[in-house]
Structure formats: structure tokens, C-alpha cells
């Protein structure tokens, strides 16, 4: 059949059908063609009539049957020899996604959901014989050399380790438990959690190693480094990984299982809880994934998400370093030197061993540290990494201590700004515990948000704040949880036999600190659980030693108020102090400049 001799048709300008969004398949004849013979003319008339009947049929059938409009339109188009060109739509299916939405109505519109009654709220922290524990990091593939290895490298990645529940005696309280004592009634919880596993930050490592290796060009790797011959850097920047998203979802589910019954304490059924996070992408999405786990879908209508701007010039207790001018002093100067010196000690055997399998590129200690970071980052991002099999257990323990040194001296008890950075959140905690508004805004607290009972309510049974690893490690200093520093400053040239400060125990990916407020026969009490392990409160003036880590609430609040007054935010953040720790480690243990006491 000669297609060029068939009559030419054009589609009427698009007219969308109700609830469908597809142009009408009705066609009109193009009269601007030369006349033909009678026989041909009659054939054309028949074609037009038949086309009209078919078009009419396909107009009617989709409304009376389950035939889709796309199928109907394609058939009409084939008859007319016309191909409709979709303009202004990209190859990712934007056109189909836009015009087919009505073919995929929501479950609410479909109906037929069956019974939807929920049961009573869970309260595992009170009702179970023992608290639940998080030990798995599924679906990551363990980099252990075998399933029977006692040593698990994942637990030795420091601040890059995934959260897992610590033993209840991790901080020295033998025989303690995260379970609320039977004679006490849980009335309130305050959760502060880190974001989930993320891609590397925008700092130069470990991507710098990949760039240097690529620039070398003609290198050749063999042995256990052979994979480098075809390896390329494929990690993103700063946002959550799929595993990181699952961490926060699971944390939300776990928190609902432990403390869901506290929702029954909300007197006004129309009242919505306010949870807080910052504007940074991974922070917001961590909070949203937590909410999805805690509330279930759909979750956005069940609570209010307060998003505090994370940027220079904005007060934010969940990202307080922007308003503390001295906060970057430590991490940019002497701490880098401490970490560099330590890497040359613990990787002294690893560097020549790896270099033996690599020609055309000269490895540095910074490169080898980056390879250990890639082990962690690739695993939490891609599920597995070839870099993990390059190192011995001792070298991974050295890497964990590398992280501990960084956090101790830059972001915790050994940093002269740590207490000041953590002060703002402690002020907010006291405000929530006492139900009294903050009076003095002389730290990182945000007067616009914190003075408003809508954005900063004081009557919730459950509080949830999302923050960063370095903020949690500063807040434990501001809270004066001195048991974490009981073994003193970290030595910089060897790993001590007894070590009370371990970064993976404080702020791993999805790590969390939460306070339980209870009413017991002898009054109201409070305690803190850090990654599910109770922390002694003997650092708070007046708090007695307690086997479960509890302190009378009134005493704890008074001690925290005293601690707040002790921390001179303006001095510690704005007055240059020039502090550096002694050679080999040592110095301050309270997160304040030496002259501040």
C-alpha cells in the first residue's frame, strides 16, 4: 500500500476528556489535496466513514469497559497513519507520569481497605522483661573475614560506625537495664538522635585519594589491591544513603514500640507533637524517615516538623557551631597534627605492605587512612567494600582510636568550646523539664522559635530532636556526664588499656541520647541512656550513685541550671584562648578553656 496516496488527516487541537487527560481521537479531513477519480473518491469516503465509526467506538468503549485510553488512541492513530509526537517531555516518562496519574488513584479513593482498627499503644520499655536491642546492620555485608570472626570491623569505624545497642554496663553501671523499674511510672522521654548513614562530606578526603590515584595514570595494582585497576570513586556527597534512611525509619519504629503508650497522655486529641530538625538535606530526611517509622503512613498530617535553618547567622541548638566563632579552631590546627602523628604510628606496617602491591603511585599515610574511610563509606553506601579486606583487626582498632582522638580533642571533653556548643540544647532541655520558658538568650538558642509555645511547646510527653555527631559529643559535655571522661584525656601515641571515651559509643550513625522521666514511690526521677546504655549522673552536683543511673528530677534540674551558669558562652566562643593540649595528650577534661576552671 502506498502510504503517500492515502488521505491526509490531522488531529483536532487537543481537548482533554474529563478525568482522563488525553486528547480527543476525533479526526478531520484535510481538504487541501488535489482531486482524484470517482472510484478513489468513493474509497476515501468509505475510509472516512469507517474511521469515524472506529473513532466513535474507541470513544465509547473505554467508558463502558476496562480498555485504557492509551490503547484506544493507539489503535485510532494506526488506522489514520498518524503518530502523535509528545513534545516538551523528557525521556524519563514525565508525560506518562503526568497524564496517567488518574489511572492510579490512591488507596483512599479505591476503598475496600478491610478492617482498620488499631490496638493499644506498645510500651516495651515498661512492659517487657528486658528492653529491645538493635544489633543488626542488615542489609550491609559484613567485612569480617568469616562469619565466625570474633572481631567485627564495623564496630571499629568510630563515628562512621552504624548505631547498635550498647551493653547496659557500657558506662560502668553493672546490672543496670534500659527497662523502666517496675515500681516507677514512665511519664516523659526526650530523644536526641544523629542523622543516619550518609555519603562523605565535601571535605577533600576520601575523594582526594581517588583523584590522586586517577591523576597518577599508569599505576598497576596486584594482590589484594588488584581491584584498584578497575575501581572508580562512585560516592555521593552528604545526603543519606539507602541504609541511612532505613536506620532512621527503624529508629522511629523502635521508639514507637518502646514509648508509644505515652501518646495516650496527650489530653487534647487535636494536639500534634512537634519534632525538630535542621534544614540540611540529610537532617530533614532523617527526621522524615524517623516520623514515617514512628507514626506510619501517611505521617505528615500526624505531627508538626519544625525545620530550623542550618547556616551561618542563624541560632540553632541542633547546629550550634555556626554561632560559636572559636568552634573550628581546634579541628583546623592542633587536632590535625595529633591525628596525622597517630596515623603514622598505627599504620606503620600497613603502608609498606600495601605499597608492595602497587607500582606507579606512592602511597602516603593520608592515602591509607582514606582507604579505611572508604571501607566504611562504601559499605554503608553500596553495601560492601573491597577496601575492608586490606586491614588487620589491630589496624581497624587504630582507625577507631583515630576517630576517638579527633572527637575528644576537637568536639568533646578535650575541646575548649565543647561545653559552650552544647549549652543551648541543655537550656532547652531544662525548659522542657520545668515547663518554664527560657529567660536568657545568650547562647545558640533561637529566641524567635523557643519563645513561641507553638514552635517550642513545653507540655509534650515525647520530644524528638535530630542533630549531628559532633553536637551530641558536645552536649554530653554540657550535661556534665563525666563518667565518659573518667579515665582522663586520651594519650596521642598509644591506645590505653582502659578507655572511657569511645566515639562509636557516643555518636555513631543514627546514634541517640534519650532521657527517661519517671514517677516512683519516692518521687520524680530522670536518667539518660546513650545508645541504650544508662549513663551515671554522678557528674551532676547532688545526684547520688544509683544502680540504674537515676537521679531525683529536682536535684538534676538544679544541677543542670548550675552547669548552665558555669558555661560562659560569650567567653568560650568569642575570646581567643590559644589553647593547645600538652604533647602526648592531656589537658582539659571539662570542655572549657583552662582559665575558665
N, C-alpha and C positions, 0 to 999 in steps of 0.2 A: 504493500500500500504506500502510495506517495503522500507522505505527510504534508508536503508543501501545498497539495491541492485540496486538502480538507478545509472547510470553512474556518475562519479565524474567529475566536471568541475572546472576550475579556471579562474579567470578574467585576461585578458592580463594586464600587467603593465600599470597603469593609463596614458591615453593620453587625455589631455583636448581638448574639442572642441572649435572652435573659438567662442568667446563672450558668452560662457556658463560656462565653468569651471567644467564640470562633466566628470568623466572617461567613456571611451567607454564601452557600454554594450556588445560588441562582446565577445564571449566565445570560448575557445579552449578545446579540449578533452584531458583528462589525459590518456595517453597510458600505464601508469604503473599499469594496473589492470589485473587480470587473465582472460584467455579466457573463453567464455561461449558458450552455444549451438547456433546453427544456428538461431533458432527462436528468441532467446534472442538477438542475434547479429543484426537480421533484425529490431527488435523493437527498438534497440538502434540507428540504422541508421535513422529510421523514426523520432525518438525523436530529433536526432541531426539536421536533415533537417528541422523539424518543428520549432525547436528552432532558427535555422538560419533565417528562414522566419520571425518569430516573432521579432527577434532582428533587422532584416533589416527594418521591418515595423516601429518599435519604433525609429529607426534611422531617418526615413523619416518623420513620422507624425509630430513631434514637429516643424519641419521646415515649414510644409505646413499648420498646424493648430495651435490652441492655447493650445494644450496639453503640459504641462510642462515637462521638462526633469526628475524631480524627480518622476513624475507619471510613465513615460516610464520606467525608470530604475527599479522602484519597481516591475513593472509587469514582466520584464525580470528576475529579481532576484528571484521572486517567482517561475517562471517556472523552473529555473535551481536549485531550492532548495538552493540558495546561499544567505547568509546575509552578506552584506558588513559592516565591522566594521570600524567606524570612529575613527581613532587614533589621538592622540595629540590634541584633542579638549575637552574643558571642558563642563560642563552641562549647561552653560549659553548661549549656542547657538552660540558660536564663529564660528563653522564650517558653520552653515547655514548663519550667518551674512556675512561671508567672501565669500562664494561661491554663494550666492543668490543676491549679490549687483547688478548684471547686470539685474536682473528681476525687479529692482526698479529704473529705470532711473530718472534723475532729471526732473523738470518741463521744464527746458530749452531744454532738449533733446526731451521730449514728444511734446512740441509745443502746438498749439491750445489754446493759452492763452487768446484770445479775445483782445479787446481794452486795451491798457496800458498807455494811455496818462494821465499825472497828471495835476492838476490845478495849480493855482498860489499859492505861499507860504503863509501860515497863518501868521497873525501879530496881535494876540489878544491883546497883551499888548498896542497896539496903536489904533486899530480899534474898539474894543468893548466898550460898555458903562461902563463896570466895569471889573476888572481883574478876571480870573477864580480862584476858591478856591479849595483846597484839604481838605476835612473834613472826608472822609470815611477811615476806615481801614479794609474794606472787603478783604478777607473772614474770618477775625477773629470774634469770637463770643464774644460779649460784656459781660464783667463780672459784669455789673451793675445788681443790684438786680431786676430791672424790666425795661422795655423799657421806662417807664415814669420817671425814676430817673433823677433828675437834675444833680447829681454828676456822672461823668464818671471816674472810676479808671484809665482807660488807659491814661488819661491826667495827672495823678499823679505818673507816673513811672520815672520821671526825665529823665536822659539820656537814659533810656530804653523805653521811650515812642516813638511811631511812629510819624513821621512828620505829622503835619497838618498846614494849613494856619492860621496864627495869625490874629486877628483883626487889621485893618490898624492903629488903635490908640494904639496898644500894647506898644509902646515905647514913648508915650506921644504926638504924632502928631495928635491932634484931627482934624477930617475932611480930613485926607490925604487918598491917594489911591495908589495902585501899578500901576495904569494905567498911561501911559505917558501923560503929559498935551497936549492938542490939539495944542497949539502954538509951540510945540517942536517936533523935529525930532530925533528919536532914531537912533544912529549910531553904538553902540557897547555894548556888555554885557560881563561881567566876572563872571563866576559861580564857586563857591567853594562849594562842597557838601560832606556830610558824606556818608559812606557806608550804605547799607540797614541793616535791622534787621538781627542779627547773633545769633548763639549759644553762650553760655558763653565762656569767655576767659579761659585760662589754670590756672587761679588763683584757690585757694582752695575752694572758695565758688561760687555758691551754691552746687556744687557736694560734698563738705565736709560734709554738713548736711546729705545728703543721705548716705554717707559712715559711719558716726557716728551712724545713725539710724539703719543701717544694722548690724553694729558691736554689737549693743545692744542686738540683737537677740530676746529675749522673751518680747517684748513690746506689749501692747494692746491698740488700739485706739477705741474711741467711739464717739457718737455725730457727729458733723461736721468734726471731724478728722478720722472718721471710714474708709475713703478711704485709709488712710496710711497703713492699714492692708494688702492691696494688691498692694500698689503703689510701683513702682520702678523707679529709675532715668534713663531716656532714651534720654537725650540731647547730641548732638554732641559738637564739640569744634570749635569755632571761625569762621567757614565758614558761608556764607549766608544761611538763611532759605528760604523755598519757598516764603514766604511772603516778605522777604527781597529782593529777586530777583524781585518780582513784583513791589516793591516800586521804584526801580531804573529804571525799564522799564517805569513805569508811569511817573516818573520824566522826563525821556527823551522825552516821548510823549508830556508832558505838556510844556517843554521848546521849542520844535519844534512849538507847537501851538502858543506860545507867541512870539517867535522871529525868526521863520523860514524865514521871509522875508529878514532878514539880510544876508542870504546866497546869495541873488542876488547882494550883494555888492562885492562879490569876483570877481575881474576883470578877472583873468585867470581861465577858466573853468577846467583846469587840476590841479589847486592848490587844495590840500587836507588840511582840518583843522587838527591841531594837538591837541589832548586832552591828558591830563596827569593823571597818577595814580601811585600807588606803586606796588611792586612785591608781596605783601601779597595776599593770595588767595581771601579773601573777598573784598579786594580793587580792584584787577584786574577784578573780576567778577561783581562787582558793576559798574565799568566803561563799561564793555562789555554790560551789561544789559541796561545801560543808552544809549549807542550807538545804540542798537537794537531798542529802543523806539524812539530815535531821528531820525535815518536815515531810519529805516525799514529794512527788509530783502531783499537781503543779505547786511550786513552793513560793513563788514571788508574791503571791497575794496573802501569804500567811504571816509575814513579818515585814519589818522595815530594815533595809540595808543602808546604814549610814556610811558614806564614802568620803573619807577625809583626804583632802588634796595632799599628795606627797611630792613636794617640790620646795626649793629654796624660797624663803619668805613666808611660809605658812606654818603656823604652830600645829604640831601633830604629835601626840604622845606615842603613836604607833610607828612613827618615823622621826624621832626627836633629834637626830644628829644634824638636821638642816639648820636648827636654831642654836646649836652649840658650836661656836666658832673654833674651839680647840679640839673638836672631836676627831679630826683627821690627823692631828699632829703625830700621835703615836704610830698609827698604821703607815705613815709615809716616811718615817725616819728610823728610829732605833729598832722597831719591831721587824722591819725588813732585814736588817742586819742580823738579828737574832735567828730568824728563820733560815737565812742563807747559810749562816755558820752551822746550824743544826743539820741542814741537808747534806753538807759535806761530811758530816760525821756518820749519819745513819745510812747514807748511800755510797759510802766509800768502796764497798765491794760490788755494788750493783752497777756502777758506771763502767768500770773496765770489763765486767762480764758482758754487758750489753754491747759495748763498743767492739768486742771481738767478733760480733756477728753483723757489723755494719761498716762498710767502706764507702768513702766518698763524702762522709759527713762526720764531723767531730762533735760528739755529744758533750753537753755541759750538765752540771748538776741541776740547773733550772729545767733543762730538757727532760731529765729523768723524773723530776717532781711532776712535770706536766704529763708525763706518761702515766704516772699514778693517778693524777686527776682525771685523765681520760678513761682509765679503768672505771672510776666511779661515775663520771658523767655519761659515758657511753652505755653503761649498764642501766642507769635509771632513765636514760632516754631511748635506747634501742633494745634493751633487754639483755644484752650480753656484750662483752668486750674482749678482744684478743689481748689487750694490754694487761689484763688481770693476771695472766699466767706467767708474766715476766718477773714477778717478785716473790720473795720468800715471806713467810709469816713475820719474821723479825723486821723485814723492810716495811711491811704494812703497819706493824706496830710503831715503827719510826715515823711513818706518814701520819698516823693518828696523833702522835705526840707533836708533830709539826703543826697540826691543827690546834692542839691544846695550847702550845706556846703562843700562837697568833691570837687566840681568843683571850687567854689570861692577860697578856701584856697590852693588847690593843682594845679589847672590848669587855673586860670584866674586872675582877678584883685588883689586878695589877695595872690598870689604866687610871690615870688621874682624872678622867672625865666620866667614867662609867656610872658612878652614883648620880651625877647630875643628869646624865642622859636618861636614866631610869626613874628619876624623881617624879616626873609628870604623871606617869601611869599609876604610881603608888598614891599620889594625891587623889586621883580619880577613884582608885580602889577604896580609900578611906571615905570618900564622899558617898560612895555606894553603900558601904557598910554602915555608916552612920545616918544615911538618908539626909545629909546636910550638904547644901551646895558649896562648891569651892569658893573661898573668900579671896584668896590672894593668887593672882595670876602672874607669877614671877618665874615660871619655868616654861616647859614646852606645851603646857595645857592651852587649849583653844577657848578663849572666853566667849566667842560667838556661839560655839556649839555646846560647850559644857555648862553655860549659864541658862540654857534653854531646856526645860523639862521634857520637851518633845524629842529633841535630838540626843539628850543625855538624861534619860529617866533614872529615878532613884528608887523605884519600887518594883523592880523585876526579880523573880526568883532565879532566873538564869541570865547570865551575861556572857557574851562571846565577843572577843576581840582578836583580830588577825594582825600579825606583825612579822618582823624579820628575826633571823637568828641572833644578830648582834644586839638587838634590842632586848630579847629575853635574857641574854647573858649580862646585860647591864641592869635589868630590873631585879634579878636575883641579888645583885649588889645593893641596890637601893632598898630592897626589902630586908637587908642585913641577914641573909641566910648564910651565916658564917660557917656552917658545917661544910659547905662546899669549898672553903678555903682553909679548913682545919689543919692541913698538912703544910701550909705556908706556900710561899712563892715557888713557882716551878723552876728547877735548875735548867740551864740552857744547854748543857753539854752531856747530859745523860738522863735516862728515864728513871725516876725514883721508884723504889720498891713499893712504897705506899703513896698513893696519889688520890687526893680527894676531889680535885678539879679535872673533869674529863669532858671535853667539848661535845662528844657524841651523846653524853648523858644529859646535857643541858639543852642544846638546840639543834637536833638533827632535823632533816626534812620532815615536816609535819609534827615536830616536837611540840610539847604543850605543858603548860603550868596551869594548874587549876586549884582554886581554894574551895574547900567544903565548909559551910557554916551549919552547925548543928545545935540543937537544943537537947541538953542532957538533964539528968536529975539534979545535977549541981550547977546548972546554968548554961548559957550560950558559950560555944567554943568555935574555934577556927583552926584549920590546918591547911598546909599546902602539899600537893602531890606534883612532883616533877617527873613527867613521863611515867606516871602511875606509881611512883615510889614516894612514900611520905618523907618529908624533909623536917629535921629537927628545927624548932623555933627558939632555941636557946640563945640565939643572937639578938632576939628582941628582948629588951630590958624588962625583967619581971616575969617572963614566961618560964614556967618550971620545966624540968625534964619530964617528958611524957612518952610512954612506950609506943603510943600511936601517933605522936607528933602534934597533939592538940595543945592549944593554949586558950585560956579564958578570953572570950572575944573582947571584953572591955580592956583587959591588960594589953592584948595585942594591938588594939586600935591606939591606945595611949602611947605604946612604944613606937608605932609607926608614925604617929604625929610628932614624936620627939625626933625620930630619924629624919623626917621631912625638914624640920627646923635646922637640923645639923648640916644638911647639904646646902651649901651656898652656891646656887645655880649660876648667878652672875659672875662670881669669882672663878669658879671652876671652869666655866665655859668661855669666859671673855678675857681673863687676865692671863697673860703669858707666864707660864711657870718654868719652862725649860727643863722639865723633869726627864731623866733617863734612869733606868734601873742599873744597879751595880753590875759589873762584868761577871758573867757566870750565872746571873739570875738573882732575884731577891727584890727588895724594895717594898713598896706599899702593898697592903692587902685589903684596904677598905674602899678602893675606887675613888680616892680623893687625893689632891696634891699633898705632898708631905707636910707643908706648913699649915695645912688645914686640920691636922690631927686626925 
